[in-house]
Amino acid sequence: MNQPAEPATTVDVPEPERDVMEYDVVTVGAGPAGLAFAIRLKQLNPDISVCVIEKSSTIGAHILSGAVIEPGPLDALLPGWRDNPPPVCVPAGEDELWYLTKDGGRKFPIVPPGMRNHGNFIVSLGAMCAWLAPQAEALGVEIYPGFSAAQTLHAADGRVTGVRIGDMGIARDGSEKAGYTAGIDIHAKVTVLAEGARGHLTKRLVKRFELDADSDPQAYSIGIKELWQLPAGRVTPGKIVHSLGWPADNNTYGGSFLYHLENDQVALGYVSGLDYSDPEYRPWEAFQQWKNHPTVKPLLEGGTILSAGARAIVTGGWQSLPKVEMPGALLIGDTAGLLNVPKIKGTHQAIRSGMLAAEHLAAGDLAAEGYDAKLRESDAMRELRAVRNIKPGFKKGLWFGLANAALETALGGHTPWTLKVTPDWSSLDRLGGQAQPDRDYVKRDLAPRDRLAGVYFAATEHDEDQPVHLLVHDTEVCVTRCAEEYGNPCTRFCPAGVYEIVEDAQAAHGKRLQINAANCVHCKTCDIKDPYEIITWVTPEGGAGPNYQNL
């Protein structure tokens, strides 16, 4: 069912009385950072009460990543994990890196050091989190899936004192439906934000506490992924293939991954940097183009899609790291921005930062103060500093970026400069302002053939009669300035067909923005890339959203 951009009417509802739960620590997000933090804290002090809340209906249902992991931090967290590995866990085998042209390509003779995966493991990060959760619970951690943190709670002096769970059973017009339940308040001495990339609570707290005053803006990519079942005999378990080049032009940061799993399955996807400048660029269509490339299509023909989805990836790196502590709260994992872009890996950094935060709190009587300095002195930050200039170098084009990456790698990041990171929303060229490449989006012979079919494989579910969780603060801009200056790029960068400009004789300009919020897969690209910064993604009712299977 299609939904207009804003509710036609709203109903004023008095503030309800709320139940309160008390914990020493509340963690928002049951991803690898949040679960590693909770496990490590309980290992260090079983008497500390720890609660983890997760907006997805089941643990792992909103988790999407490539994913190849470096096992070192997991070895430190759970030394015996290899005797009882996650359900999807394949030792890395051969690595390949390709440069693609429209009709062919060349394999690089040498794989860059950061992309060599000997000793690593291909996993489903969603399945891995579902595997970690019961191990946390066995230590006494309380985990509550299906509950989204709608806002942070604060003391009179501004200190974070916990979170409020979103109300359940609110109609789209704001009225209470049958079965309405007021969200509870969770009070805690420390709140740990492990929301992943572009966390909506983190976004507000960064602004409130000016955590980014001394850092560059954060930057992101969008990763779109599918899991395929292939005919027997095509898969080489452990094989890892990456590509760059086509379908991205030399001025657009983009590349693919293809990971061979067991049981005749492959995980594949395409990553597009959200600092692209072409207002006509379509990340989802670029992924489908790549799948139909002559080096990829023969592998997939005759196969079937099992699951699909999309997710923002944090890519700002060392210079974009905000301050990661504030009174009463900490940031860990991708919420802080710790992904190593050249390695295309963040899980080891997430686990590492979660463990470091737990060790800091356990040693300091649950005091958040001092964690920022400890993180900046850690291996996690040394790793990011060494590669800080590689991703920004690609702003000057593919070939400059590759040459710069080779230099930075050879010197171990000891160049005497640090390249700046600029916000993704500011990078779009206006229509007609710059000559744009002919994308020549090809016919898609492989499924899915359109974005709505892709949404089907994400198994996303939202109650049609709940408030729209994509807030457009000035819809007049959409049909006036944005239509003229950029041609409504939200209709192209969203991988799920959420945004449409539709004809409407009753509207002031003969057309209006329509938001199909039920399609949303929670990738948050709109919150990042909108050139006017007027779109805000907030959590829908707990349990809503995608239901990824082994992504």
C-alpha positions in Angstrom: 0.0 0.0 0.0 1.4 3.4 -1.0 1.6 6.1 1.7 1.7 9.9 1.2 4.7 11.7 2.6 2.9 13.0 5.7 -0.2 11.9 7.6 -3.3 13.9 6.7 -4.3 14.4 10.3 -2.6 13.8 13.7 -4.2 13.1 17.1 -2.8 14.6 20.3 -2.3 11.9 22.8 -1.4 12.6 26.5 1.9 11.2 27.7 1.3 7.7 29.2 2.6 6.3 32.4 5.6 4.1 31.7 7.1 1.1 33.4 10.7 1.4 34.3 13.5 -1.2 34.2 16.8 -0.6 36.0 20.2 -2.0 34.8 23.8 -1.2 35.3 24.3 -1.1 31.5 21.9 -0.9 28.6 23.3 -1.7 25.1 21.4 -0.6 22.0 22.0 -3.0 19.2 22.7 -6.8 19.1 25.3 -6.7 16.3 28.8 -8.0 16.8 29.9 -4.9 18.7 27.0 -4.9 21.2 27.1 -8.6 21.8 30.9 -8.7 22.1 30.7 -5.9 24.6 28.0 -7.6 26.7 29.9 -10.9 26.7 33.1 -9.4 27.7 31.6 -7.3 30.5 29.9 -10.3 32.0 33.2 -12.3 31.7 34.9 -9.6 33.7 32.2 -9.0 36.3 29.2 -11.4 36.4 27.5 -9.1 39.0 27.0 -6.2 36.5 23.5 -6.3 35.1 23.5 -5.9 31.3 20.5 -5.5 29.0 20.7 -5.6 25.2 17.8 -4.3 23.1 17.5 -5.0 19.4 15.0 -3.5 17.0 14.7 -6.5 14.7 12.2 -9.3 15.3 14.9 -11.9 15.9 18.7 -11.5 16.5 20.5 -11.1 13.2 17.4 -10.3 11.1 18.6 -6.7 10.4 22.3 -7.7 10.1 23.9 -7.5 6.6 27.5 -7.7 5.7 29.8 -9.4 3.2 31.4 -10.8 5.3 35.0 -12.0 5.7 36.2 -11.7 9.2 39.7 -11.6 10.8 39.4 -14.0 13.7 41.9 -12.5 16.2 39.4 -10.5 18.3 36.9 -13.4 18.3 39.7 -15.7 19.4 40.3 -13.3 22.3 36.6 -13.1 23.2 35.7 -16.8 22.9 38.9 -18.8 22.7 37.1 -22.1 22.0 34.8 -20.8 19.3 36.4 -22.9 16.5 35.2 -26.0 18.2 31.6 -24.8 17.9 31.6 -22.3 15.0 28.7 -20.2 13.6 26.4 -21.9 11.2 27.9 -20.3 8.2 31.7 -20.2 8.6 34.0 -21.2 5.7 37.8 -20.9 5.9 39.1 -18.3 3.3 40.7 -19.9 0.3 42.1 -18.2 -2.8 41.8 -14.5 -3.4 41.1 -12.8 -6.8 40.9 -9.1 -7.7 39.6 -8.1 -11.1 39.4 -4.9 -13.1 36.2 -5.1 -15.2 35.3 -3.4 -18.5 31.8 -3.5 -19.9 32.5 -6.7 -21.9 35.4 -8.3 -20.1 38.2 -7.7 -17.6 41.6 -8.6 -16.3 42.6 -10.3 -13.1 45.2 -8.4 -11.1 48.5 -10.4 -10.9 48.9 -9.3 -7.3 46.2 -8.9 -4.6 46.9 -5.9 -2.3 48.1 -6.9 1.2 44.9 -5.6 2.9 42.7 -7.8 0.7 44.6 -11.1 1.3 42.5 -13.3 3.4 44.6 -16.3 4.4 43.6 -17.3 7.9 40.3 -15.4 7.7 36.7 -16.8 7.5 33.7 -16.2 5.3 30.6 -15.9 7.5 27.0 -14.8 7.5 27.2 -11.9 10.0 23.5 -12.3 10.8 23.9 -16.0 11.6 27.0 -15.2 13.6 25.1 -12.7 15.8 22.3 -15.2 16.3 25.1 -17.6 17.4 26.7 -15.1 19.7 23.4 -14.1 21.5 22.8 -17.4 23.4 26.4 -17.3 24.6 25.8 -13.8 26.0 22.6 -15.0 27.6 24.4 -18.0 29.2 26.5 -15.4 31.0 23.4 -13.6 32.3 23.0 -10.9 29.7 19.3 -10.1 29.1 18.6 -9.7 25.3 15.3 -8.3 24.0 14.7 -8.5 20.3 11.7 -6.7 18.8 12.2 -3.6 20.9 13.4 -0.4 19.3 15.0 2.4 21.2 13.1 5.5 20.2 15.0 8.1 22.2 17.6 8.6 24.8 16.8 9.6 28.4 18.7 12.4 30.1 19.2 13.8 33.6 18.7 17.5 34.3 22.4 18.2 33.5 22.1 16.4 30.2 23.8 13.2 31.2 22.5 10.1 29.3 20.5 7.9 31.8 19.1 5.3 29.5 16.7 4.8 26.6 12.9 4.8 26.0 11.5 1.9 24.0 9.1 3.0 21.2 5.4 2.6 21.9 3.6 -0.3 20.3 0.2 -0.1 18.6 0.2 3.5 17.4 -1.9 4.2 14.3 -0.6 6.2 11.4 -2.5 9.2 12.5 -1.0 9.0 16.0 -4.0 7.5 17.8 -3.8 4.4 19.9 -5.0 1.2 18.4 -6.4 -1.8 20.2 -3.5 -3.5 22.0 -1.6 -0.3 22.5 1.4 -0.6 24.9 3.5 2.3 26.1 7.2 1.8 25.6 9.1 1.2 28.8 12.0 3.4 30.1 15.2 1.6 30.7 17.4 3.4 33.2 21.1 2.6 33.3 24.4 3.9 34.7 25.9 3.6 31.2 24.3 3.5 27.8 26.3 1.8 25.1 25.3 2.7 21.5 26.0 -0.2 19.1 23.5 0.7 16.5 25.7 0.1 13.4 26.2 2.7 10.6 24.2 5.9 10.9 22.5 5.0 14.2 19.5 7.3 14.6 20.1 7.8 18.4 23.8 8.3 17.8 23.1 10.9 15.1 21.2 13.0 17.7 23.7 12.5 20.4 26.6 13.6 18.1 24.8 16.8 17.5 23.7 17.3 21.1 27.1 16.8 22.6 29.1 18.2 19.6 31.0 14.9 19.4 32.2 15.7 15.8 33.5 19.2 16.6 37.1 18.0 16.1 36.6 15.5 13.3 35.7 15.4 9.6 32.1 14.5 8.6 31.4 10.8 8.5 31.1 9.2 5.1 29.3 6.1 3.9 28.8 3.6 1.1 25.7 1.5 0.3 26.2 -2.2 0.1 23.6 -4.3 -1.7 23.8 -8.1 -1.2 22.2 -11.3 -2.3 22.6 -14.9 -1.2 22.2 -17.4 -4.1 21.7 -21.2 -4.3 23.5 -22.5 -7.4 23.5 -25.8 -9.3 25.9 -28.4 -7.9 29.5 -28.2 -9.0 29.9 -24.5 -9.6 31.1 -23.3 -6.1 34.6 -23.5 -4.8 34.1 -23.1 -1.0 36.4 -20.4 0.4 37.0 -18.6 -2.9 36.9 -14.8 -2.5 36.6 -12.6 -5.6 36.5 -8.7 -5.6 36.3 -6.4 -8.6 36.5 -2.7 -9.4 35.9 -0.8 -12.6 32.7 -1.4 -14.6 29.8 -0.6 -14.0 31.2 2.3 -12.0 33.0 5.0 -14.1 36.4 6.2 -13.1 34.9 9.0 -10.9 32.6 6.8 -8.9 33.8 4.7 -6.1 32.4 1.2 -6.4 33.3 -2.5 -6.4 31.9 -6.0 -6.0 32.4 -9.0 -3.8 31.6 -12.7 -4.5 32.2 -15.2 -1.7 31.9 -18.9 -2.3 30.2 -20.7 0.6 29.4 -24.4 1.3 26.3 -26.2 0.1 26.5 -24.7 -3.4 25.8 -21.2 -2.2 27.5 -17.9 -2.9 27.2 -14.5 -1.3 27.6 -11.6 -3.7 27.1 -7.9 -3.7 28.0 -4.4 -4.9 29.2 -1.5 -2.9 28.8 2.1 -4.1 30.4 5.0 -2.3 27.7 7.6 -1.4 30.1 10.4 -2.3 29.2 9.9 -6.0 28.5 13.0 -8.0 26.2 11.9 -10.8 22.6 12.6 -9.8 21.5 9.9 -12.2 23.5 7.1 -10.6 21.5 4.1 -9.4 23.2 1.9 -6.9 20.7 -1.0 -7.1 20.8 -1.0 -10.9 24.6 -0.9 -10.9 24.6 -4.1 -8.8 22.2 -5.8 -11.3 24.5 -4.7 -14.2 27.4 -6.3 -12.5 25.6 -9.6 -12.0 25.0 -9.7 -15.8 28.6 -9.1 -16.6 30.2 -11.9 -18.7 32.5 -13.0 -15.8 29.6 -13.3 -13.4 26.4 -14.2 -15.2 27.5 -17.8 -16.2 28.0 -18.6 -12.5 24.5 -17.5 -11.5 22.4 -18.8 -14.4 20.1 -21.5 -13.2 20.5 -20.5 -9.6 17.9 -19.0 -7.3 18.0 -16.1 -4.8 17.5 -17.1 -1.2 17.8 -13.6 0.5 18.6 -10.1 -0.4 19.0 -6.7 1.2 21.0 -3.4 1.6 22.8 -1.6 4.3 24.9 1.6 4.8 28.6 1.0 5.4 30.6 3.6 7.4 33.7 4.6 5.5 35.0 7.9 6.9 37.8 6.2 8.8 40.3 7.7 11.2 39.7 11.4 10.4 35.9 11.1 10.7 36.0 9.4 14.2 33.8 11.5 16.5 34.5 11.7 20.2 33.2 8.3 21.4 32.2 9.1 25.0 29.8 11.6 26.5 28.3 11.8 30.0 26.7 8.5 30.6 27.2 6.9 27.2 29.7 5.3 24.8 29.9 4.6 21.0 31.3 1.3 19.7 31.7 -0.5 16.4 30.3 0.9 13.2 28.3 3.4 15.3 31.7 5.0 16.1 32.9 4.5 12.5 35.6 1.9 12.8 35.4 0.0 9.5 38.7 -0.5 7.7 37.7 0.4 4.1 40.7 -1.0 2.2 40.3 -4.3 3.9 36.5 -4.1 3.5 36.2 -5.4 7.0 34.7 -4.0 10.2 33.6 -7.0 12.3 37.0 -7.5 13.9 37.0 -3.8 14.7 33.5 -4.0 16.2 34.4 -6.9 18.4 37.7 -5.2 19.4 36.0 -2.0 20.4 33.2 -3.7 22.3 35.7 -5.7 24.3 37.8 -2.5 25.0 34.7 -0.6 26.2 33.8 -3.5 28.5 37.3 -3.7 29.9 37.2 0.1 30.4 33.9 0.1 32.3 34.7 -3.0 34.4 38.0 -1.4 35.5 36.5 2.1 36.2 33.3 1.4 38.2 31.2 1.9 35.1 32.6 5.4 34.3 32.4 6.4 30.6 35.0 9.0 31.0 38.4 8.1 29.6 37.1 5.6 27.0 37.7 8.0 24.1 41.4 8.3 24.9 41.7 4.6 25.4 40.2 3.8 22.0 42.4 6.3 20.3 45.5 4.6 21.8 44.4 1.1 20.8 45.2 -1.2 17.9 41.8 -0.4 16.4 42.8 3.2 15.8 46.4 2.4 14.8 44.9 0.2 12.1 42.6 3.0 10.9 45.3 5.7 10.9 47.6 3.6 8.7 44.9 3.5 5.9 43.3 7.0 6.5 44.2 8.4 3.1 43.2 5.5 0.9 39.5 6.0 0.5 39.7 9.8 0.3 42.2 9.4 -2.5 39.6 7.9 -4.8 37.8 11.3 -4.9 40.3 12.2 -7.6 39.4 9.2 -9.7 40.1 5.5 -9.9 43.6 5.6 -11.2 44.8 8.3 -8.8 43.1 6.4 -6.0 44.9 3.2 -6.9 48.3 4.9 -7.2 47.7 6.7 -3.9 46.6 3.4 -2.2 49.9 1.8 -3.4 51.9 4.6 -1.9 50.0 4.7 1.4 50.4 0.9 1.7 54.1 0.9 0.9 54.7 3.7 3.5 52.4 2.1 6.1 50.3 5.3 6.3 53.3 7.4 7.4 52.7 10.1 4.8 52.9 13.6 6.4 49.4 14.6 5.3 45.8 13.6 6.1 43.2 13.9 3.3 39.9 15.5 4.2 36.5 13.8 4.2 33.5 15.8 3.0 29.8 15.0 3.7 28.2 12.7 1.1 25.0 14.9 0.8 27.2 17.7 -0.6 28.8 15.8 -3.4 26.0 15.6 -6.0 26.4 17.7 -9.2 23.3 19.7 -10.3 21.6 18.6 -13.5 23.4 20.1 -16.4 26.2 21.3 -14.2 28.7 18.6 -15.2 28.8 16.2 -18.1 27.7 12.9 -16.7 28.7 9.5 -18.1 26.3 7.4 -20.2 25.4 4.7 -17.7 23.7 2.6 -20.4 21.9 0.4 -17.8 21.6 -3.0 -19.4 18.6 -5.3 -19.6 18.6 -7.5 -16.5 18.3 -11.2 -17.4 18.9 -12.4 -13.9 16.4 -12.0 -11.1 15.4 -9.8 -9.5 14.4 -7.6 -12.4 13.1 -4.6 -10.4 13.5 -3.1 -6.9 10.2 -4.4 -5.6 11.2 -7.9 -6.4 14.4 -7.3 -4.5 12.3 -6.1 -1.5 10.4 -9.4 -1.6 13.7 -11.3 -1.0 14.4 -9.0 1.9 11.2 -10.3 3.5 10.6 -6.8 4.9 7.5 -6.3 7.0 5.9 -3.1 8.4 2.4 -2.6 9.7 0.8 -0.4 7.0 -1.1 1.5 9.7 1.9 2.6 11.7 3.5 6.1 11.6 5.7 6.7 8.7 9.3 6.3 9.9 10.9 8.3 7.1 10.4 12.0 8.0 10.7 14.5 5.2 10.8 17.9 6.8 9.8 20.0 3.8 8.0 18.1 1.0 7.7 21.4 -0.9 11.4 21.2 -1.7 10.9 17.8 -3.3 8.6 19.0 -6.1 10.3 22.3 -6.6 14.0 22.9 -6.0 15.0 19.2 -5.9 13.1 18.3 -9.0 14.7 21.2 -10.9 18.2 21.0 -9.5 18.8 17.2 -9.1 15.8 15.4 -10.6 14.7 13.8 -7.3 17.7 11.5 -6.7 15.8 9.8 -3.8 13.9 7.9 -6.5 17.2 6.5 -7.7 19.5 6.1 -4.7 16.9 4.2 -2.6 17.3 0.5 -3.4 13.7 -0.4 -2.3 11.5 2.0 -4.2 10.4 3.9 -1.1 10.4 7.3 -2.7 8.2 8.2 -5.7 7.1 11.5 -7.3 3.5 11.0 -8.4 1.1 13.1 -10.4 -1.6 14.7 -8.2 -4.0 17.2 -9.5 -4.9 18.3 -6.0 -1.3 19.1 -5.1 0.0 22.6 -5.4 2.4 21.8 -8.1 0.5 19.0 -9.8 2.7 16.4 -8.2 3.8 15.2 -4.7 6.2 13.0 -2.9 4.9 9.6 -2.1 6.6 7.5 0.6 6.2 3.7 0.3 7.5 3.2 3.9 6.5 -0.5 4.0 9.2 -1.2 1.4 12.0 0.2 3.6 14.9 -2.2 4.3 16.5 0.2 6.8 19.6 0.9 4.7 19.4 4.6 5.7 20.8 5.8 2.4 18.1 8.5 2.2 19.2 10.0 5.6 22.8 10.2 4.3 22.6 11.2 0.6 19.6 13.6 0.4 21.3 16.8 -0.9 19.1 19.1 1.3 19.4 17.0 4.5 15.7 17.0 5.0 15.1 13.3 5.4 15.4 11.7 8.8 15.2 8.0 9.3 13.8 7.0 12.7 13.0 3.5 14.1 9.5 2.1 13.2 7.7 0.0 15.7 9.9 -2.7 17.2 10.2 -5.9 15.1 9.4 -4.1 11.8 11.7 -4.1 8.9 13.6 -6.8 6.9 14.0 -10.4 8.0 17.3 -11.3 6.4 18.2 -15.0 6.2 22.0 -15.7 6.5 23.1 -12.3 5.2 
